Structure formats: C-alpha cells, structure tokens
Amino acid sequence: MTAFAALAFVLLAGGSVCFLMRLFRGPSIADRVIALDGLLVTVICGIMIEVTREQSITSLDTVLIVALAAFIGTSVLARYAERRSEEGDGN
C-alpha cells in the first residue's frame, strides 16, 4: 500500500504543478477558476490518500471543509466571471 500511496502522491504533485501553471498563466478568468478548482480537488485527493494510508478518519473533517470551500469559491468566481462578461457585452 505504501508504494501505491507514494506513486499517487507523485502523480498528484505533477497534476498540482500543471494546475498551478494554468492558475498563474491562464489568459482568462475562467481558466484560472478551473485551475483553482482542480488544485483544490487535488488537495482533497491527497488528504484522502493520506487518510487511507493511515487508516484513520481524523482528517475527514478537513476534507469536508476544503470541499465546501472549493464549491463555494468556484460558484462565487463563476458568478463573478458571468457578470464580468455581461458587462463587457453591454459596452
């Protein structure tokens, strides 16, 4: 199980680097929102792998809070991007 967890962490780290690159270089706000959401999902997956590896449920509260923050953050930023595009169309 430890080798699989290590491989999963390496793959998640690679995905996190890709999401961070898109977050900083993304040409539009929609790209940045998607990158931030993907990065938070990657963090959630990392925490879940650690929970599975440790066979402990103490970090599940953290997963719930991060998932809720990711959902609310993505919803708010999507609403902001929608309003910003509507203002751009009106001018």
Sequence and secondary structure as in RCSB ss.txt:
>XXXX:A:sequence
MTAFAALAFVLLAGGSVCFLMRLFRGPSIADRVIALDGLLVTVICGIMIEVTREQSITSLDTVLIVALAAFIGTS
VLARYAERRSEEGDGN
>XXXX:A:secstr
 HHHHHHHHHHHHHHHHHHHHHHHH SSHHHHHHHHHHHHHHHHHHHHHHHHHHT  TTHHHHHHHHHHHHHHHH
HHHHHHHHHHHHHHH 
